[in-house]
């Protein structure tokens, strides 16, 4: 009996000291560092480019960086855990709040003792903020995340508050952070589309963009170099990929955020909740290749301007009791005149213009009096206000007096012409 109890205690101790599955713990996943397999998936996706993607991932999106539009999505607005893709926000908050990235950080016991994917830091190690960022985004170091959170926020808890403030600032209303590294927590979540928007914003920072686009790097710890590799399996393999971040926890499953640029088409793909590492890779390739094969980025500026100019030549908007008979109009602001359009729909572009015909004076500059709508098929893709280009005042007594003189003058001119015509006929 005693021997049995001893065995049970030993078993419990073994279970207790076994490593848990933390954020981006790639050692627990199958190895797909097989170049041939990745190229096979690229080839397979390229041969099936016209069909709507059918993927394993629970949530996914393809997001166009130029227009801010969703090209393709699957449950892209559903809240999900995002594992170490969290570190996109972590790195962004660090870079925006540390002026000198060469500052040296001394590693705390809390940072050194965190599990999961790690750079391999120990208590008392010295490393720069810059190298911690590389360890965070390439090696997906949870120890780097804690160290950066403590350094920038004084406490990890305060740094998380900064992360949530940034999310609110960016309008990410369905995103909330509880950890700096992406470990599972009930209130730690985002959506595929909001993660794409966050990534789009983050990539506008050149430093962060350069880090996530680095395949290999050597960090310096206590004066000694250590070579690290990027965990992003598509970087260097799929055409146009220049970032961004992998993720994995038991709760989130496999996640991958990818940025790709080919020609004038710059997109971000996000897959969340894939069952395996191969699934997230395959799914990412499939939705990326689908987007590039079936969509083009179209600049509709000229179409809009030509349609408006032509309409303006044939239509006049009159004023009632205004010191000017007609209103000068112009198009209001439109952020997205360059949008992704499905190849088969490019020929179906239509523009409709609708305005009021008569306005009462006074009317101010900038007031809306109509709309220009650009439709592709049955979908309105662009909506632009038509506004007053120059304000018009109401007529005063002086205006009426000069108008009366003008009318009298016009009357006499016509009378003289009429008399002249009668004399000619008499002759």
VORO-968521 format. One record per residue (C-alpha): residue in three letters; x, y, z. Coordinates in steps of 0.25 Angstrom, whole numbers, plus 5000, padded with zeros to 4 digits. Each point is the difference from the previous one (the first is absolute). Example, Ala and Ser with C-alpha at 12.3 -4.5 7.8 and 13.67 -1.06 7.14 Angstrom:
BEGIN
Ala504949825031;Ser500650144998;
END
This chain:
BEGIN
Unk500050005000;Unk501150105004;Unk500749964986;Unk498750034993;Unk499950145007;Unk501450034997;Unk499849974985;Unk498850095000;Unk500850115007;Unk501149994989;Unk499050004989;Unk499350135006;Unk501450075001;Unk500349964985;Unk498750064996;Unk500250135008;Unk501450024994;Unk499649974986;Unk500150124991;Unk498750064997;Unk499550054986;Unk500250154999;Unk499950104990;Unk500749964987;Unk500649885006;Unk500549954986;Unk500749885006;Unk498649945002;Unk499650014986;Unk500449914988;Unk501250054992;Unk499750064987;Unk501350064996;Unk499949924988;Unk500250094988;Unk499549904990;Unk498749995008;Unk499750155000;Unk500350014985;Unk499049884998;Unk499050085008;Unk500350134992;Unk499849924987;Unk498749935004;Unk499450145004;Unk500550064987;Unk499249894992;Unk498750025008;Unk500050155000;Unk498650024994;Unk499249935011;Unk499650065013;Unk501049965011;Unk499549895009;Unk501050005012;Unk500249935014;Unk500250135008;Unk498850045008;Unk500250154996;Unk500750074989;Unk500150124992;Unk500850064988;Unk500150165002;Unk500450104990;Unk500950105006;Unk499850114989;Unk498550015002;Unk499849945014;Unk499049904994;Unk499849855002;Unk500249924987;Unk499649875006;Unk499649955014;Unk499549885008;Unk499450045014;Unk501050124999;Unk499250085011;Unk499949885010;Unk500850025013;Unk501149905002;Unk501249985007;Unk501350044992;Unk501249945008;Unk501350064996;Unk499550094989;Unk499750095013;Unk501550034999;Unk499750094988;Unk499350105010;Unk501149975010;Unk501150054990;Unk499250114995;Unk499850065014;Unk501549985004;Unk500550074987;Unk499050125001;Unk500450025015;Unk501549985000;Unk500950114992;Unk501349935002;Unk499949854997;Unk501549985003;Unk499650015015;Unk500449885008;Unk499049925008;Unk500449915012;Unk499249875000;Unk499149985012;Unk499749865007;Unk498550024995;Unk500550014985;Unk501049895002;Unk499149905006;Unk498850014989;Unk499849874992;Unk499649974986;Unk500850064988;Unk501250075005;Unk501250084996;Unk500749935012;Unk500350125009;Unk500449985014;Unk499950085013;Unk501050124999;Unk500349994985;Unk500250134993;Unk499450024986;Unk499650124992;Unk498550044998;Unk500449994985;Unk500449855001;Unk498849975010;Unk499150044988;Unk500749914990;Unk499949895011;Unk498550035002;Unk499750004985;Unk500949904994;Unk500249905011;Unk498650035006;Unk500750015014;Unk499050015011;Unk501250045009;Unk500250124991;Unk498650045001;Unk500050005015;Unk501450085000;Unk499450104990;Unk498750025008;Unk500850025013;Unk501050104994;Unk499050094992;Unk498849995010;Unk500849985013;Unk499049895002;Unk499449904991;Unk498650045004;Unk500350144997;Unk500549964986;Unk498849924997;Unk499250125004;Unk500850084989;Unk499749894990;Unk498550015002;Unk500150154999;Unk500649994987;Unk499049904995;Unk498950105004;Unk500750114993;Unk500149924987;Unk498549975001;Unk500249855003;Unk498749985008;Unk500049855000;Unk501449995004;Unk500549985015;Unk501349975006;Unk500349935013;Unk501449954998;Unk501250064992;Unk500449864994;Unk498749944996;Unk499849905010;Unk498649955001;Unk499050085009;Unk498550014999;Unk500050154997;Unk501250004991;Unk499450004985;Unk499950074987;Unk499449984986;Unk500749964987;Unk499650144994;Unk500450085012;Unk501349925001;Unk500250044985;Unk499750155003;Unk501050005012;Unk501149934991;Unk499750104989;Unk500350125010;Unk501249935006;Unk500649984986;Unk500050154998;Unk501150005010;Unk501349984992;Unk500849945012;Unk498949905003;Unk499849964985;Unk501549984999;Unk500049915012;Unk498949914995;Unk500649994987;Unk501349945005;Unk500349864998;Unk501249985008;Unk500750095011;Unk501049995011;Unk499750065013;Unk501050045011;Unk499849955014;Unk501150045010;Unk500950034989;Unk499849874993;Unk499349974987;Unk498949914998;Unk499449964986;Unk498550004999;Unk499049974989;Unk498650054996;Unk498949905004;Unk499250054987;Unk500049884991;Unk499650094988;Unk501150105001;Unk501049984989;Unk499149894993;Unk498750064995;Unk500150124990;Unk499950145006;Unk499949965015;Unk500750105009;Unk499549965014;Unk499349995010;Unk499849905011;Unk499649865004;Unk499249955013;Unk499649885007;Unk499449965013;Unk499049895004;Unk498950105001;Unk500350074987;Unk500549894992;Unk500950044988;Unk500050144995;Unk500850084990;Unk500050144995;Unk500750034987;Unk500250124992;Unk500249994985;Unk500350104989;Unk500049974985;Unk500050124990;Unk499050105005;Unk499249905009;Unk500450005014;Unk499249915009;Unk500049945014;Unk499549865002;Unk499649945014;Unk499649865004;Unk499549975014;Unk499749865006;Unk500649914990;Unk500249855005;Unk501449984996;Unk501250084996;Unk499949944986;Unk498550055000;Unk500450145003;Unk501050004989;Unk499249944990;Unk498850095003;Unk500850125000;Unk500649974986;Unk498649964995;Unk499350135003;Unk501250094996;Unk500149934986;Unk498550014999;Unk500150155002;Unk501150034991;Unk499449914989;Unk498650065001;Unk500150145003;Unk500750134995;Unk500250135007;Unk499350104991;Unk500250155000;Unk498650064998;Unk500450155002;Unk499950034985;Unk498749934998;Unk499450085011;Unk500650134996;Unk499549984985;Unk498649965004;Unk499950125009;Unk500550104990;Unk499149954989;Unk498850015010;Unk500350145004;Unk500150054985;Unk498549954998;Unk499450045014;Unk499950135007;Unk499550025015;Unk499250135001;Unk499950095012;Unk498750065006;Unk500350155005;Unk501549984999;Unk501050104995;Unk500549904990;Unk499049934990;Unk500749875000;Unk500849925011;Unk501449954998;Unk500249865004;Unk501249905003;Unk500249865005;Unk500349985015;Unk501149925006;Unk500249864996;Unk501149915006;Unk499849884992;Unk500050024985;Unk501049894998;Unk499349875004;Unk500149854997;Unk499049954990;Unk499749864995;Unk500549974986;Unk498749964995;Unk499350135005;Unk501050104995;Unk499150024988;Unk498750035008;Unk500550135006;Unk498850105000;Unk499950155006;Unk498850075004;Unk499850145004;Unk498850065008;Unk499950145005;Unk498950105004;Unk499650094988;Unk499750135007;Unk500650065013;Unk499550115009;Unk501050115004;Unk500850025008;Unk500849874999;Unk501449985006;Unk501349944993;Unk500149855003;Unk498549975002;Unk499649874994;Unk499050014989;Unk500249864993;Unk500749874998;Unk500949934990;Unk499849855001;Unk501049904993;Unk499449864999;Unk500649874996;Unk498949914996;Unk498950025011;Unk501050045011;Unk500350155003;Unk501550005002;Unk500350155000;Unk499150115006;Unk500450154998;Unk499350125005;Unk499750114990;Unk500250145007;Unk499950154998;Unk501350054995;Unk499750155003;Unk499050055010;Unk498950094995;Unk499350115008;Unk498650044999;Unk499750124992;Unk499950135007;Unk499450144995;Unk501350034992;Unk499949874993;Unk498550024996;Unk500350154996;Unk501249954990;Unk499149884996;Unk498950104996;Unk501050094992;Unk500549884993;Unk498649964996;Unk499650144996;Unk501350004991;Unk499749874995;Unk498650044996;Unk500450124993;Unk501149924992;Unk498949914995;Unk499150124997;Unk501050064992;Unk500349874992;Unk498549984998;Unk499850144994;Unk501249984991;Unk499449874995;Unk498750084997;Unk500750114992;Unk500849894992;Unk498749934997;Unk499350144996;Unk501250034991;
END
